[in-house]
Amino acid sequence: MKLLSKKIEWYCNNEERKWKRIYHSLEIGVISISAWSLIFVVLVYGNGENLQYPILFFIAGIAISSGALIPVIHNSVSLNRWQTQAITIGLGCAVGLSTICSLLLLELQLANT
């Protein structure tokens, strides 16, 4: 039980390691680039019908917010480790689910034509 409380305490501390902040900034940068490339793919291959534009606006919101978080995470020494992990995992999962949704949308549009 002592090991668990030490681990929880460690995640509640601020991230002071510069290399780790750079690593998390790069992770979020990759998430942002993935979201922008997904928007590009859907615009190129989609036909603009049904739910394409609401999905694109949702993905654009993720891309803009993740792009705006890059300097915040890189320069911040006040974010706890668990907050950085939650941001990275949340944005990564959002882009992953958006990718699945977009590919299904493109497949439905292809099957409909």
Steps between C-alpha positions, in 0.01 A plus 500: 500500500794731560608462137158610373495811718850593379392458139191717555712764669748492211221561244367789710836680482583757235699393196838669529695292248555702183540197273170355618316826427657504152393139449139574597502809278613285208229245577233767491656644184467160332137486614437844349669408171299177487177693548588750226594220260172325578312818412692519173422136412129540572483820294677339206317167494161598642209625298375759749176329589332399825715531811829587337517865605399452866765231530756727335415784741542263794838381371605860432417586861723218619778607263485864606484423871785252484708746299434769758603267783848434360664819639298474821632154579850584381536810717296401803655379821171528687319211329491180698616179336151350506356808328748472215425129466124564497534769233715279278285191537176695456607679184654183356183301559288780354703501179492121484122487535466782248713302257277195536189714457643676195606177334154354557347816357720482192416131460128575519535780249692271265240224533216748440634626166 
